[in-house]
Amino acid sequence: MHKYFKIFLFLLFLWFLSYLSAFFFFEDGAVSGNEIVVIPIEGMITLEGEGSLFSSSTSGEALVERIEDAHANPSVKGIVLEINSPGGTVMGSKVVADALKKVEKPTVAVITEYGTSGAYWIASQADYIVADELSIVGSIGVLGSYFEFGGLLEDYNVTYQRLVTGKYKDISSPYREMSEEEEELVMERLQSIHDYFVSDVAAGRSMEVADVEKLATGLFYLGQDSVENGLIDFIGNKDYAIELTREMAGITDGDVSEYGEKESFFTKFLREYTAYSSFYIGQGIGTVLFSVETSDLHIQV
C-alpha cells in the first residue's frame, strides 16, 4: 500500500509540473492561412487587468492589443469574442469596445455563462451576438457606491476633522454623510456615463436610443428573451459563432486559433476550483474607476 501511495504522489507531482509549465511557457497563438481567431474575455474587465487572490480579471489594454493584432494579420479572416464576464470598469470596457468598432473583418461575440454590463457593451460592438438560451445578458446601467461610516463614528465619539482646499474634495469621504447637493452632482456624472453607454449600445446594435433606454434598467435578461428584445441575434454556442464567422468571411475551412492570456498558476487554480465570489447576478461588477487621494467613490458598469 505504501508503494502505491508513492507512485500516486510521483504521478501527482508530474501532473503538477506539466500543469505549471502551461502557464510559464504559454504564448499567444500564432496564426497562418485562413483562420478564425477566438479572443476570450473572462472575469472582471479592468484597464490594466488588476485582480485579487480570489478573483481573476481581464486587461482591457491586453484585449485591445489582441484585437488590433488580429485585425492587422492578413491570415486572420474573422474574430470571435468568447465572453464570460459580468463587466468591469468604465474605461476598461470602453477601450475594448472602441477597438472593436475599428475592425473591418467579421466579428461575432458569443456569450457563454454571462455577458453583462461592461462585457455586454463590448459585445454590442460586434457584427453579431450569439448566446445560449439561459445565458445572462444585458444589465445595462451604471453603479456608483461608497462606504459611509459617519453614524458609526458618532456612536464612538470619533470626530472627522475636515481640512480641504476644494469644496468637493472629500465628496465621497466615508467619514461623513454626502449632502443632497453632492449626491445630485455625482448622479449627474453617473447619468452622463449611462447616456454614453446607452448611445454606444444603440449604435452598435443598430437600435433606437429610446428602445435601448427601455432595456437599460440594470436588469439582466436570459438569452431566450434577448433575441426578441434585440440584445442578441442568435441562440447558439461557440461552435455556432465560429461557423457564423466563417460564413461571413466566405471561407469553408481553416484552423481556429485562440489568443489567450498567460495566467499565474494560482489564478488558474482559483478560477477553475472556486466560484467568482464577487459576482452578484444581474448587477454587473467592477473596480474603482477613479481613486484620487481621498476619493472613495466606486463607479462600475
Summary of the structure (lengths in Angstrom):
residues: 301
radius of gyration: 22.3
end to end distance: 55.5
largest distance: 74.1
contacts: 977
relative contact order: 0.20
helix: 40%
strand: 19%
